[in-house]
Amino acid sequence: MTHAHAAKFDWDVTRSRARRTKRWSVYGDDVLDLTVAEMDLPIADPIMAVLKEAVERQSFGYPVPRARSPLPEIAARWLTEHHGLATEPAAVHLLPELMSGITNAVRLFTRPGSAVVVPTPTYRSFFGAIELAGREAVQAPLVRAEDGYRLDYDRIDAALAAGAGSVLLCHPANPVGRIYRPEELRQLAGLVTRHGARVISDEIHAPLRYQEDFTPYASVGDEAREHAVTLFSATKAWNIPGLRCGFIALPNAADQALWAALPAAATGGISPLGMVASAAAFQHGKPWLDQAVGYLAANRALLGRLLADAGLPDVYTPPEATYLAWLDLRGLGLPDPSVRLLEHGGVATTAGPDHGQAGTGFVRLNFATQPDVLEEAATRITKAVAGLPRA
Ligand SMILES: Cc1ncc(COP(=O)(O)O)c(C=O)c1O
């Protein structure tokens, strides 16, 4: 079948399967797995070139020390020029992965023992990262407004008043796809400042957005800059999560000193391959990224048409960012619709409650695949929900 996709890639799912990563290895061949956040797209040429070269050089030792690496400067430039957060290289520290960065940030930068407020639904690994820090997560479910999800400031305020020491923001939000607006972030910053708390903002999905405007949390004012830390990486947008390299931006000098004193056991595990790949992504990866976002935008629209054809016209609001669709299947009257889709349709989606209590009745679906796969998934979903109510 041919598709009027704006941005074409020479790729198919057979080649994704041959990667032998988690993406296509959890279920048997009969299941279309739309859970894992990897993309069925080829890796950008500039990234492949540096990786091949690094493999030829046998660059498999320990990573170059931060002080000797050009990466903090390259990442700071990316943040400043493409992410909207003016950042000095001294503020940028390297991580093997964002979740360990969050665990360390909670431990280091928040009041000892304080709970972490989490607007939900959110990225499910946040809960484990908080638990590893030995802290309690207090969920503050997002409020569904006419035009998308909003933070519940009253809930957040009450949790901070009750002693929580930080807010763990996912911006853009996985799984609901929302990009918070500057005035919303400023309102949050006001609350957080009043309570002397911190914000940990995971902005990994920002490059995968369908609109130009994006405001990093830490950029909305001096107070936000003082109390925020920002996590980001090339791994999600350029589809290289197995290469183990991410970043935390610490604009506050006191935070930088605390982070620099962390033992190697807390920050080790960064891969030299991930470092060269991230540098190539930030420096030379923009054309591929633009093409990928064009491709994903076409899928994002296609999914809406397919769900409408499947008799599910109101379950999907196209996300402002991310390649994730947060489907409201509460009308089907099932305790967990993901079970139905898997068992009756052979389509794997992520169960809503994995993202927090607010997710009951929802599923998350990754649409960063080939259009044919989405079409097949829609056919299967239609079959799986046939005969169910559509309240
Ligand atoms: C919001 C968010 N943060 C972080 C990650 C990746 O985390 P890590 O770098 O720990 O693999 C993902 C992956 O899907 C994500 O959605």
The ligand as an SDF file (V2000), in Angstrom:
LIG
                    3D

 16 16  0  0  0  0  0  0  0  0999 V2000
    9.7300   11.2080   29.9100 C   0  0  0  0  0  0  0  0  0  0  0  0
   10.8550   10.2520   29.6830 C   0  0  0  0  0  0  0  0  0  0  0  0
   12.0060   10.4210   30.3310 N   0  0  0  0  0  0  0  0  0  0  0  0
   13.0440    9.6060   30.1520 C   0  0  0  0  0  0  0  0  0  0  0  0
   12.9620    8.5330   29.2750 C   0  0  0  0  0  0  0  0  0  0  0  0
   14.1680    7.6640   29.0790 C   0  0  0  0  0  0  0  0  0  0  0  0
   14.8260    7.5080   30.2670 O   0  0  0  0  0  0  0  0  0  0  0  0
   16.2620    6.8380   30.3690 P   0  0  0  0  0  0  0  0  0  0  0  0
   17.2550    7.8210   29.8380 O   0  0  0  0  0  0  0  0  0  0  0  0
   16.4050    6.6200   31.8370 O   0  0  0  0  0  0  0  0  0  0  0  0
   16.2280    5.5720   29.5690 O   0  0  0  0  0  0  0  0  0  0  0  0
   11.7820    8.3120   28.5760 C   0  0  0  0  0  0  0  0  0  0  0  0
   11.6720    7.1650   27.6770 C   0  0  0  0  0  0  0  0  0  0  0  0
   10.6760    6.8870   27.0840 O   0  0  0  0  0  0  0  0  0  0  0  0
   10.7020    9.1950   28.7810 C   0  0  0  0  0  0  0  0  0  0  0  0
    9.5400    9.0390   28.1230 O   0  0  0  0  0  0  0  0  0  0  0  0
  1  2  1  0
  2  3  1  0
  2 15  2  0
  3  4  2  0
  4  5  1  0
  5  6  1  0
  5 12  2  0
  6  7  1  0
  7  8  1  0
  8  9  2  0
  8 10  1  0
  8 11  1  0
 12 13  1  0
 12 15  1  0
 13 14  2  0
 15 16  1  0
M  END
$$$$
